[in-house]
Amino acid sequence: MKLTIENLPVHELKPLCDFKCLEFGKNFSDYMLVMTYSLDKGWHEAKITPFADLSFSPATLVFHYAQEIFEGLKAYYREDKKIGLFRPQENFIRMNNSARRMCMPELDIDFVMDSLLELLRMDQRWVPPMAGASLYIRPTMIGIDPIIGLRPSDSYLFYIILSPVAAYYKSSGEGQKILVEDKFVRAVPGGVGDAKTGANYAASLLAGEEAKKRGFTQVVWLDGVHRKYVEEVGTSNIFFVYGDKILTPALNGSILPGITRKSVIELLQHWKMDVEETALDINQIVKDIKDGKVTECFSTGTAVVVSPINSLHYKNKDHDIKGRQTGPVTQKIYDELTGIQYGRKKDPFGWTVII
């Protein structure tokens, strides 16, 4: 497959937005990558084209049956003035896993990676040259058959759009105050909780909005069967620090396998720290917080990177962790990951891709 490129004249390029006043996901770059799939041709018509609206029939399958998957990764302006990506192949490996679960065609990862790098070269002026900011990358695949009928689509659109962003959370150094959600559930084993598909996020909206009305940043999701095992926090993975030991929920089919999560585990193992993936009972967790055994808690994800959680609210009671201050393990992990991403620290793992 050949990638075609449609360049805009310089005078038709958008004026850059103010990088000092970024709102997450509200500004978009000059170009996007698109390609289509059909049963007879497979993936074809790959092109980089000016960012523009998409037009579909009101009967388009994705609007009615949510056959859709997406990813999220970032491009960083590094201290050496180069632009880098953090483990981008992992995102497309996960996207192919999501595609299989949602009966969608897989991508040629090498071709998509090469095309993404070309897109970023063309849009590199949209990478904010400042610490904490980045260019968010949103690959998306949707079923586009114009038919109302519950079946997998025969045709698909894949596209990548780019958005300059600041930090996802702008909370103070106290970290996040989280509501443990014991009424709604995000996903169940055998469902699509381990696929990055929009249905999971739509299902989480009501609980998240109700939590915010009560003054919480997000919710901790419990498992959908026993309603007691910790799974995710908002749209992120979660870790608990017990002194020299770090625990995180084991992947069980209803938890999204986060790339930042994977990186944190590998980083802790590299540091010879004791990290364990296991089932975590919320009742034991809050008891351990009360007893002072849980010394830190944090969430991980592409958008948040590493974000401290310093209070869990469960059964009408706040459970504060370590005096509501960001702990040394959380800070060390954050400093190391962002140091690698922005080129301030060496990358001994080969995670970085330089454009």
PyMOL commands that set and color helices and strands:
alter all, ss='L'
color gray80, all
select helices_A, chain A and resi 10-12+19-21+61-65+88-101+109-122+124-126+198-213+259-270+282-290+322-324+328-341
alter helices_A, ss='H'
color red, helices_A
select strands_A, chain A and resi 3-5+31-38+42-50+68-70+73-77+83-86+134-143+156-165+176-181+218-222+230-233+237-242+245-249+274-278+296-301+305-313+318-320+352-354
alter strands_A, ss='S'
color yellow, strands_A
deselect
rebuild
show_as cartoon
